[in-house]
Amino acid sequence: MKILGYILFCFLFLTSSLFSQTKKRNFRQHEVGIMIGGAYYLGDLNSRKHFFLTQPAAGLFYRFTPNYRYAFRGGLNWGSVMGDDSQSDNEDQLQRNLNFKSRIIEFNAIAEFNFLEYRISNDKYKFTTFLFLGLDVFTFRPQGRLGNFWIDLQSLKTEGQSKGYRLTQIGIPFGIGTKINVSKQVGIGLEWGPRKIFTDFLDDVSGTYPDTDLTPFESINGAKMSDPSKNAGNNVNKQRGNPRTKDWYFFFGITLNIKLNMKAPPCHAYDH
């Protein structure tokens, strides 16, 4: 997505401009917060529709704010994503008939840049929009529906892999949000954040249908989940997914941010 390059450029430009200023409004503020919202994915089972098949998500975070213009936070997010060819309006996907769901647990470290000066407890600087960029480590566990049951897909090696893909990966979270004060101690926010990841197996779909004569499955479920299409058995070496593009997942929601009353050593400041 070209938006990642644009966000990165803006973030670096704005933060470099900030640090080039000789007068900065410095202080020390610590916050804890929660996020309640949703998660969804883009990939081989949903290539275009944002917010499609959104599932519940939540998060916890700690934010350290040393300046009116920027902040740093670390957090934990968890949620689920899913995709289903039967929900598509594309005839090829309807024929393919794949589906998946996966829970995602993410640990992240993120830097924020405020477009407007902002601080909880200061009525003069009580609202801003912001960009964020960071790094995360996440785990996932794709499952497919077989009858009335959901079964793990990674161990089945549905595309004839010699070994399974890793279920712990790294990603690049980035995005945009808003923050506003509602009291001297509390702020609320809204944010939307894509995750650029480096695996194409979030949905267990990437390459071609395997040749079962050359790579026999260890269980009958492997064969069933590899090719549940309406043309099952006649798809050997045909395209099952698109290996040229990686998957994405997204978190979005409303945040509740609570300022902690912590004494800090005095520092040079121009406006408190």
N, C-alpha and C positions, 0 to 999 in steps of 0.2 A: 504494500500500500504506500503510495506516494505521500500520504498524510504523515507517515512516520518521519520522513526526511524533512518535511515542512515544520513539524513540531520541534524536531531536534534543532533545526536552524534557528527558529524563533527563540527557543529556550536558551541556546548558547549566546545569541545576540543580546537578548534582554539581560541575562545574568552578567555578561561581560560589561554591558553598559552600567549595570548596578555597581559592580565592583570598581569601576573607573571613577565613580563619584567620590569626592573628598569628604562630603558630609553625609553621614548615614544615621538614621534614627535607630540606634541599637538598644536592645533590652533583652531580657531573658524571660521567655514564657513557655510553660510546659502544659500540654493538653493530653487528655485521653478521650477516646471517642469510639463510637460504634457506627457501622454502616448497615443499612437495611435496604435491599433492592433485589436485583435480578442478575442472571448470567445467561449468555447465549454464545453461539459459536458460528463461525463461517469456515467452510471446508467443502469436501467432496459431496456431502449430503445436503449442504445449504451454501451455495456459492455467492448469493447476492442479498438475501433478505435480512436486514438488520432487525434485531429484536424478535425474530421468528422463533417460536417454541421456547420463549424465555422461561427459565426456571428460577425458583427462589435462591437468594444468596444473602450472605451476611458477612460482617467483618469487625475486627477490633483493631485499634491503632493507637500509637503514641506519637505525638507531634512536638518537636522542639522548634521554637520560633525565636531566632536571635535578632530579627530585623523586620521592619514593617513590610518589606518587599519579598522576603523569601522565608522558607521554612523547610524542615526535614522531618520525615516521618518513617516509622517502621510499623508493619502491621501483618495481620493474618486474615486472609479471606477464605471463605469456603462456599461452595455452591455446586450446582449441577448444570451440565449442558446436554443437549440431545439433538439428534437429526433423524429424519425418517423419510425415505423415498416415497412412501405412500402418501405423504402430505404435499408432495411436489406437483406442480402443473406441467412438468417436463416429461415427455413421453419416455425418453431414455431412462430417466430415474425411476419412473413407474415400472418399467420392465426390469430394471436391476433389482429393486425390492429390498435394499439394504436398510438397516436401522441401527442405532446405537444410543446409549446414554452413558455418561461418565460423571462421577463426582470429581471435583477439583478442590484441592487444598493448596493455598498459595501463601508463602512468606515473602514479603517485599520490603525493599528499602527505596524511598522515593524522595526526590527534591521537588519543591514547589516554587513557582515564581508568581507573585501577585502583580496584576496589572495596575491595581490601585493600592495605596498604602492601607494596611489592614492590621487591626489588633483587637482581640476580645477585650472588653472592658473600656474601650475608648470610643465614645460616641462620635468623635470627629472622623474616625477611620473604621467604620463599622460594616463596610461592604466592599467586596472585590470579586472579580473573576480571576482565574489562575490557570496556568499550565502546569503539568507535572510530568516527570520523566524519572525512570529508575531501573531497577533490576529485581527480578524475582526468581525464586525456586518453587516449582510446583509439582504436585503429584497428581496423576490421573489413573483411571481404571475403566477402560471402555468395556461395556457389556452389550450384548445383542439379545433381542427377544426371540425366544424359541418356544412357540406355543404360548403357554401361560407363565413361562419362566424367563428370567434374565440370567445369562451365563457369561462368564469372563471370556474375553476374546483374545487377549494377548498371548496366552499359553496355547491357543489353538493354531497359531501361525497360519491365518486364513489365506495368506497370499504365498504360501510355500516358503517362507523365510527359513534360513538355516538356524537362526536364533531369534528370539523375541526382541522387540524394541524396548528401550528403557522407559519405565513408568515414572521416573523422576527426571525433570528437564528444567532448563532455565528459560526465562523469557524477559522481554522488555516491556514493562507497563508504561503507558503514556496516556495523556488525555487532557481534558479540560473540565473546569468546574466553577462553582460560585460559592462564596461564603458570606454569611451575614450574621451580625450579632442580634440576639433576642433578649439578652440581659447582661449584667456585668460579668457573669461567669460562664455564660453559655452562648454558643454559636451553632447555627445549622448550615448545612451545605447540600449542594447537589453536584454529582460528578459522573462522568462517563469515561471509561478507560479501556481501550483496546489493549490486548497483549500480543505482541509480536513474538511468536515462538518458532522453534527450529526443528520441529518434528511434523511429519505429515500423517502421523498415526493417532492423533487425538481421537479420531473416529474409526480407527482400525482399517481405513481405506486409503490406498495410495497408488498401487501399480496395476498389475494384470492378474487375471484369473490363473491359478497354477494348473499344471498338468498333473493330475492325480496319479497317473501311471509312473511319473518320474519322482514325484514327491508325495508319497502316500501319507494321509493324515493318520495321526495316532489314535483318533477316535472318530466315530460317526458324526459327532457334533461338529468337528472341524470341517468336514465336507459340506454339511448342511449350512453352516454359517458362512462358508466361503462363497457359496453360490446358491442363494435362495431365489434366484431370478426365475422368471416365467419361461426361460430358455435354458434351465439348469442342465449341465452336462455337455453343452455345445458351445461353451465360451472360452475354452482353453486358449491362453495367451492373448485374449481380447482385453481391451482396457477396462479395468475395474474402477480406477480412480485417476487422478491427475498428479503424477509425481513431481511436476514442475512447480507446483505451488504448495506452500506449507499451510497448515491450519492456523486459525486465530480463535481466541476466546476473549470475552468481554465481561467486565463487571460494571454495573451502574447502580446508582441509588442515592438515597438521602443520608446525610451524616449528621450526627449529634456530637458536638465538640464541647468538652467541659474543661475550663481553665483550672489548673491546680494551683493552690495557694502555697507557693514555695519561695522561701526567702533566698535571694541571690545577692552576691557581692555587688557593690555599686559599680556602674560602668558609665562611660561618657555617653551622654544622650542629649538630643536636641529637643525632643518632645516626648513626654510620657503621658 
